[in-house]
Amino acid sequence: MYLTKVITYVSIGNASDKVGLYYTQEDRMERLQQKVKALRVKMGWAQEDLARNINVSLSTVQRWETRGAKPTRLARQELNRLFKETGIEV
């Protein structure tokens, strides 16, 4: 069995002074875990409060924070909305 890393290239700047960052899938999920927890702390919410605000179950929020599960598209949209409202970098 072979394991591979998924790497995402993120371009920063315009074409003439392009700088790039490479993120592995694991890096991206770890960043999401940290951002979800930071959002909750900033809002003073428990995991259950966040779940209620974006219409997911408590166990879903727990999976995002502890195991790095990937949110659904709708949940990502709601999370991004809250990140922007609270000033957390997306």
Buried (B, 14 or more C-beta within 10 A) or exposed (E): EEEEEEEEEEEEEEEEEEEEEEBEBEBBBEEBBEBBBBBBEBBEBEBEEBBBBBEBEBEBBBBBBEEBBEBEEEBEEBBBEBBEEEEBEE
